[in-house]
Amino acid sequence: MNWFILIVAGLCECGFTFCLGKAKLATGWEAVVWYVGFVVVSALSMILLAKAVKTIPIGTAYPVWTGIGAIGTVLIGILVFNEPATFWRLFFIFTLVASVIGLRMV
């Protein structure tokens, strides 16, 4: 169950970076709403991470959490914010995925 919680925490990390990206493009109250979303999803991510590390070693949980966030953020950047999907970006995302899977396996 705590692995599921850790995955959700990592997805929340993607959520708060998405909110930051949208807030950067917004003005007025729309920007405020995105910043509030950032704070809420950030807090939820940290709370879930804290819950997950009760049974998962921090040396495994933290890299997995940041890996999910990094991978998700790059994919959001490419798919939502039209950032370039170069060979090297995709290559290093693949190596990050392999590293996260490796940590889970050991």
LINMOZI-V138738 format. One record per residue. N is the residue number from 1. RES is the residue in three letters. SS is DSSP state (h for helix, s for strand, l for the rest). Layout:
n=(N	N)
res=(RES	RES)
ss=(SS	SS)
This chain:
n=(1	2	3	4	5	6	7	8	9	10	11	12	13	14	15	16	17	18	19	20	21	22	23	24	25	26	27	28	29	30	31	32	33	34	35	36	37	38	39	40	41	42	43	44	45	46	47	48	49	50	51	52	53	54	55	56	57	58	59	60	61	62	63	64	65	66	67	68	69	70	71	72	73	74	75	76	77	78	79	80	81	82	83	84	85	86	87	88	89	90	91	92	93	94	95	96	97	98	99	100	101	102	103	104	105	106)
res=(MET	ASN	TRP	PHE	ILE	LEU	ILE	VAL	ALA	GLY	LEU	CYS	GLU	CYS	GLY	PHE	THR	PHE	CYS	LEU	GLY	LYS	ALA	LYS	LEU	ALA	THR	GLY	TRP	GLU	ALA	VAL	VAL	TRP	TYR	VAL	GLY	PHE	VAL	VAL	VAL	SER	ALA	LEU	SER	MET	ILE	LEU	LEU	ALA	LYS	ALA	VAL	LYS	THR	ILE	PRO	ILE	GLY	THR	ALA	TYR	PRO	VAL	TRP	THR	GLY	ILE	GLY	ALA	ILE	GLY	THR	VAL	LEU	ILE	GLY	ILE	LEU	VAL	PHE	ASN	GLU	PRO	ALA	THR	PHE	TRP	ARG	LEU	PHE	PHE	ILE	PHE	THR	LEU	VAL	ALA	SER	VAL	ILE	GLY	LEU	ARG	MET	VAL)
ss=(l	h	h	h	h	h	h	h	h	h	h	h	h	h	h	h	h	h	h	h	h	h	h	h	h	l	l	h	h	h	h	h	h	h	h	h	h	h	h	h	h	h	h	h	h	h	h	h	h	h	h	h	l	l	l	l	l	h	h	h	h	h	h	h	h	h	h	h	h	h	h	h	h	h	h	h	h	h	h	l	l	l	l	l	l	l	h	h	h	h	h	h	h	h	h	h	h	h	h	h	h	h	h	h	h	l)
